[in-house]
Amino acid sequence: MSDSPLPHTPARTPRSASSAPAARSASARSSAPAAPSASALHEPILDWYAENARTLPWREPDAGAWAVMVSEFMLQQTPVARVLPAYERWMQRWPKPADLAAEAPGEAVRAWDRLGYPRRALRLHAAAKAIVEEHGGVVPDDHAALLALPGVGTYTAAAIASFAYGQRHAVVDTNVRRVFARAITGSAQPTISPTAADLRLAISALPADESTAARWAIATMELGALICTARTPRCADCPIQSNCAWVLAGSPPYDGPPRKGQTYEGTDRQVRGRLLAVLRAAQGPVPKSELDACWPEQIQRERALDGLVADGLVDPVANNSYRLPA
C-alpha cells in the first residue's frame, strides 16, 4: 500500500530550513522498500519446504485422510513432540473411523492421555460416528461436508481438504498468520486472535494451481513452526529473508497489547487433569473418595469435577462413583 500524500502546502509559502526535515521524511518514505508480493514468496518457500520438511507419519503418501484428521485434532494447541506418541498409539488401535466409532466415547478420552483439552477426544469420537453414519466410513473430501462434522471448524476443514485431498484452501493457523504478518505486512507479530483480515490475506496469497496451493499451505505452516518462530525467529536461515517486509523495515519490535502466557499450575485445568488421570487408570467406576484424594482444595476440586461432568467427559454413576463416558 502506498503512503498517504503529504498535506497540500500553498504555493506562496516560502521554503525554510524548518521544512527540510519534512522533505527528507517524504524522501525516505518514497525510497523505503515496497512490501513484497505474495507471488514472490511462493518459489523460495516451496523450495525450502521440499528440502527441509519434517518426516511425520500423517504426511506419508499412504497416510490417508483419517490420519490427517486425527493429527489435526491432536495438534490443536499441542506441540508435535507431545502428539507423536499419542498419535501412534491411536492409529494402531483405531486405524479407521469405524474402529473408533465402535468404541465407547470414554475410551477416546482414556487414549487421549496427557494431550490436554480432552474435549477434543469426544469431538473426534463424535466425528468418527458421523463419518460412519453419513459417509460410509470415509472422511469426506467435500469442504462443506467436512465443516458439518462435529468438532470440525474452518481451520480443520481447510487443513483436511488441503493436506489429505490436495485442494486449494487457505489454511490459517498461528504459524501461518505469523509468517504472513512479518513477510507481507511487516508486523513483528500477528493479532492476538485470528481475524477476517487474516483469512483474506491468506486467500490472496494462495497460488492459483490447486496442487501447488496445497503444498504452499503446509509449507508456510512449516516455515512458521521451524524458522519464523514467535520469540526467536531464525531470519538468517529463512528462504525469504531478502523479501520479508518485516526484515526490510529493520525488524521493528512488537508494539501491540501484551500477550499473556498460559498458566497451568494451580488452575482448574490442572485439577481436571488430575481427576481424569485417576479415571483413566481405572477400568471401572471410581469412588468419589478416591477422586477427593487427588486434590486437597475442596471447592476447586468440586468445581473441576462438576465441569468435567457438564462437558460430558465424566459420568456420575451409582454409589457416589464416577467413570469415563460409556
FIGULUM-492761 format. One line per field, with one value per residue (C-alpha): residue number from 1; residue in three letters; x negated, y negated, z negated. Coordinates in steps of 0.1 Angstrom, whole numbers, always signed. Layout:
N
seq = [NUM, ...]
type = [ALA, ...]
x = [X, ...]
y = [Y, ...]
z = [Z, ...]
//
This chain:
326
seq = [1, 2, 3, 4, 5, 6, 7, 8, 9, 10, 11, 12, 13, 14, 15, 16, 17, 18, 19, 20, 21, 22, 23, 24, 25, 26, 27, 28, 29, 30, 31, 32, 33, 34, 35, 36, 37, 38, 39, 40, 41, 42, 43, 44, 45, 46, 47, 48, 49, 50, 51, 52, 53, 54, 55, 56, 57, 58, 59, 60, 61, 62, 63, 64, 65, 66, 67, 68, 69, 70, 71, 72, 73, 74, 75, 76, 77, 78, 79, 80, 81, 82, 83, 84, 85, 86, 87, 88, 89, 90, 91, 92, 93, 94, 95, 96, 97, 98, 99, 100, 101, 102, 103, 104, 105, 106, 107, 108, 109, 110, 111, 112, 113, 114, 115, 116, 117, 118, 119, 120, 121, 122, 123, 124, 125, 126, 127, 128, 129, 130, 131, 132, 133, 134, 135, 136, 137, 138, 139, 140, 141, 142, 143, 144, 145, 146, 147, 148, 149, 150, 151, 152, 153, 154, 155, 156, 157, 158, 159, 160, 161, 162, 163, 164, 165, 166, 167, 168, 169, 170, 171, 172, 173, 174, 175, 176, 177, 178, 179, 180, 181, 182, 183, 184, 185, 186, 187, 188, 189, 190, 191, 192, 193, 194, 195, 196, 197, 198, 199, 200, 201, 202, 203, 204, 205, 206, 207, 208, 209, 210, 211, 212, 213, 214, 215, 216, 217, 218, 219, 220, 221, 222, 223, 224, 225, 226, 227, 228, 229, 230, 231, 232, 233, 234, 235, 236, 237, 238, 239, 240, 241, 242, 243, 244, 245, 246, 247, 248, 249, 250, 251, 252, 253, 254, 255, 256, 257, 258, 259, 260, 261, 262, 263, 264, 265, 266, 267, 268, 269, 270, 271, 272, 273, 274, 275, 276, 277, 278, 279, 280, 281, 282, 283, 284, 285, 286, 287, 288, 289, 290, 291, 292, 293, 294, 295, 296, 297, 298, 299, 300, 301, 302, 303, 304, 305, 306, 307, 308, 309, 310, 311, 312, 313, 314, 315, 316, 317, 318, 319, 320, 321, 322, 323, 324, 325, 326]
type = [MET, SER, ASP, SER, PRO, LEU, PRO, HIS, THR, PRO, ALA, ARG, THR, PRO, ARG, SER, ALA, SER, SER, ALA, PRO, ALA, ALA, ARG, SER, ALA, SER, ALA, ARG, SER, SER, ALA, PRO, ALA, ALA, PRO, SER, ALA, SER, ALA, LEU, HIS, GLU, PRO, ILE, LEU, ASP, TRP, TYR, ALA, GLU, ASN, ALA, ARG, THR, LEU, PRO, TRP, ARG, GLU, PRO, ASP, ALA, GLY, ALA, TRP, ALA, VAL, MET, VAL, SER, GLU, PHE, MET, LEU, GLN, GLN, THR, PRO, VAL, ALA, ARG, VAL, LEU, PRO, ALA, TYR, GLU, ARG, TRP, MET, GLN, ARG, TRP, PRO, LYS, PRO, ALA, ASP, LEU, ALA, ALA, GLU, ALA, PRO, GLY, GLU, ALA, VAL, ARG, ALA, TRP, ASP, ARG, LEU, GLY, TYR, PRO, ARG, ARG, ALA, LEU, ARG, LEU, HIS, ALA, ALA, ALA, LYS, ALA, ILE, VAL, GLU, GLU, HIS, GLY, GLY, VAL, VAL, PRO, ASP, ASP, HIS, ALA, ALA, LEU, LEU, ALA, LEU, PRO, GLY, VAL, GLY, THR, TYR, THR, ALA, ALA, ALA, ILE, ALA, SER, PHE, ALA, TYR, GLY, GLN, ARG, HIS, ALA, VAL, VAL, ASP, THR, ASN, VAL, ARG, ARG, VAL, PHE, ALA, ARG, ALA, ILE, THR, GLY, SER, ALA, GLN, PRO, THR, ILE, SER, PRO, THR, ALA, ALA, ASP, LEU, ARG, LEU, ALA, ILE, SER, ALA, LEU, PRO, ALA, ASP, GLU, SER, THR, ALA, ALA, ARG, TRP, ALA, ILE, ALA, THR, MET, GLU, LEU, GLY, ALA, LEU, ILE, CYS, THR, ALA, ARG, THR, PRO, ARG, CYS, ALA, ASP, CYS, PRO, ILE, GLN, SER, ASN, CYS, ALA, TRP, VAL, LEU, ALA, GLY, SER, PRO, PRO, TYR, ASP, GLY, PRO, PRO, ARG, LYS, GLY, GLN, THR, TYR, GLU, GLY, THR, ASP, ARG, GLN, VAL, ARG, GLY, ARG, LEU, LEU, ALA, VAL, LEU, ARG, ALA, ALA, GLN, GLY, PRO, VAL, PRO, LYS, SER, GLU, LEU, ASP, ALA, CYS, TRP, PRO, GLU, GLN, ILE, GLN, ARG, GLU, ARG, ALA, LEU, ASP, GLY, LEU, VAL, ALA, ASP, GLY, LEU, VAL, ASP, PRO, VAL, ALA, ASN, ASN, SER, TYR, ARG, LEU, PRO, ALA]
x = [+0, -14, -19, +8, -1, -15, +9, +11, -12, -1, -25, -32, -46, -84, -106, -125, -150, -122, -107, -138, -131, -96, -112, -137, -110, -90, -121, -128, -92, -93, -126, -115, -114, -80, -62, -68, -40, -29, -38, -75, -74, -60, -90, -115, -92, -81, -118, -127, -99, -110, -144, -135, -101, -99, -91, -59, -36, -5, -24, -34, -19, +2, +13, +49, +74, +82, +46, +46, +78, +66, +33, +51, +74, +44, +21, +45, +26, +3, -33, -43, -67, -38, -14, -36, -34, +3, +9, -10, +10, +43, +37, +26, +58, +82, +68, +102, +131, +153, +128, +131, +169, +174, +159, +174, +165, +148, +122, +113, +109, +87, +65, +61, +39, +20, +25, +47, +80, +97, +129, +111, +112, +150, +154, +131, +152, +184, +169, +159, +195, +208, +183, +196, +233, +233, +202, +198, +168, +147, +136, +154, +134, +160, +152, +188, +193, +161, +174, +206, +187, +187, +156, +145, +142, +129, +93, +96, +119, +94, +65, +81, +92, +58, +34, +54, +70, +47, +74, +69, +79, +64, +52, +46, +31, +9, -22, -8, +6, -29, -47, -22, -23, -60, -66, -37, -25, -58, -44, -65, -35, +0, +30, +37, +68, +75, +94, +113, +83, +60, +82, +84, +47, +41, +66, +49, +15, +27, +10, +36, +28, +46, +18, -7, +17, +20, -18, -20, +4, -17, -50, -40, -29, -62, -82, -64, -69, -106, -121, -97, -91, -73, -102, -135, -129, -159, -159, -194, -181, -149, -144, -125, -147, -155, -118, -104, -87, -95, -132, -133, -118, -146, -127, -108, -97, -62, -42, -7, +11, -8, -5, +4, -13, +9, +6, +13, +0, +28, +55, +88, +72, +46, +73, +93, +62, +56, +92, +91, +58, +74, +104, +82, +62, +93, +112, +145, +163, +141, +155, +157, +133, +105, +111, +111, +77, +61, +65, +66, +87, +124, +141, +118, +119, +157, +159, +135, +154, +187, +171, +160, +195, +210, +186, +195, +160, +171, +204, +217, +229, +244, +229, +213, +189, +177, +164, +154, +184, +199]
y = [+0, -34, -61, -88, -120, -149, -177, -203, -234, -267, -278, -312, -296, -302, -272, -275, -254, -240, -224, -204, -175, -170, -169, -144, -123, -123, -112, -84, -71, -72, -53, -27, +9, +18, +47, +79, +95, +130, +144, +135, +157, +188, +204, +198, +211, +242, +250, +246, +270, +296, +297, +292, +306, +328, +365, +370, +401, +381, +367, +401, +406, +435, +419, +411, +385, +402, +399, +362, +356, +373, +353, +320, +327, +336, +308, +280, +261, +291, +294, +322, +338, +345, +356, +382, +410, +405, +404, +436, +454, +440, +451, +485, +490, +471, +471, +462, +440, +471, +486, +456, +452, +487, +479, +460, +423, +428, +449, +420, +399, +426, +428, +390, +394, +362, +342, +317, +302, +336, +324, +328, +366, +365, +344, +367, +397, +379, +370, +407, +417, +391, +403, +439, +430, +403, +410, +448, +447, +425, +390, +368, +348, +321, +289, +283, +319, +316, +284, +302, +329, +325, +306, +295, +258, +235, +243, +281, +284, +265, +285, +318, +308, +294, +318, +350, +342, +317, +290, +252, +237, +211, +230, +204, +213, +193, +202, +191, +159, +150, +157, +135, +108, +105, +113, +93, +67, +61, +67, +84, +105, +112, +100, +120, +136, +146, +120, +119, +99, +128, +151, +126, +122, +160, +164, +136, +153, +187, +200, +204, +241, +264, +289, +260, +243, +274, +276, +239, +243, +269, +251, +218, +236, +255, +223, +207, +237, +241, +208, +179, +187, +164, +155, +162, +162, +177, +150, +159, +193, +180, +185, +152, +130, +108, +104, +102, +68, +70, +76, +49, +25, +32, +59, +34, +48, +58, +28, +43, +52, +75, +112, +133, +166, +196, +208, +243, +248, +245, +239, +257, +272, +289, +302, +316, +333, +349, +362, +375, +393, +412, +422, +432, +455, +473, +500, +492, +467, +448, +439, +402, +407, +416, +385, +364, +377, +363, +326, +310, +279, +290, +261, +261, +299, +299, +272, +290, +323, +306, +290, +324, +338, +308, +313, +349, +361, +379, +397, +400, +434, +452, +453, +419, +430, +417, +431, +421, +418, +451]
z = [+0, +9, -17, -22, -3, -23, -32, -5, -10, +6, +34, +18, -14, -13, -18, -50, -70, -91, -61, -53, -78, -63, -29, -40, -57, -25, -5, -30, -27, +11, +11, -15, -2, +11, -6, +14, +33, +21, +55, +49, +18, +35, +51, +23, -4, +17, +25, -12, -22, +3, -13, -50, -57, -88, -83, -101, -99, -89, -59, -44, -9, -21, -54, -42, -53, -86, -97, -87, -106, -138, -136, -132, -162, -183, -172, -182, -209, -214, -201, -177, -201, -226, -198, -181, -207, -214, -176, -170, -197, -185, -149, -159, -178, -156, -120, -105, -117, -121, -146, -169, -163, -176, -210, -239, -239, -273, -255, -233, -265, -280, -250, -248, -279, -287, -254, -272, -262, -263, -248, -215, -221, -225, -194, -173, -185, -175, -141, -136, -143, -118, -92, -96, -96, -69, -47, -46, -70, -46, -56, -31, -6, -2, -22, -32, -44, -65, -81, -91, -111, -149, -161, -127, -122, -95, -100, -104, -74, -52, -66, -58, -24, -16, -32, -26, +7, +23, +26, +28, -5, -29, -59, -86, -119, -143, -124, -90, -105, -119, -86, -67, -93, -90, -54, -38, -63, -81, -116, -143, -154, -141, -161, -193, -178, -142, -122, -89, -75, -82, -61, -33, -33, -32, -4, +16, +12, +25, +57, +85, +92, +68, +61, +56, +33, +12, +9, +1, -27, -45, -35, -51, -83, -85, -79, -109, -131, -124, -112, -117, -153, -177, -201, -183, -146, -126, -100, -88, -78, -62, -25, -22, -43, -14, -6, -41, -48, -85, -79, -52, -77, -102, -122, -144, -178, -186, -198, -203, -235, -259, -252, -282, -287, -296, -332, -344, -379, -404, -378, -373, -342, -364, -388, -358, -346, -380, -382, -346, -353, -382, -360, -330, -352, -364, -344, -361, -383, -408, -443, -450, -479, -455, -434, -466, -474, -442, -451, -486, -479, -481, -464, -434, -432, -432, -406, -384, -387, -380, -349, -337, -341, -323, -294, -290, -299, -331, -340, -376, -385, -415, -449, -446, -420, -386, -354, -318, -295, -283]
//
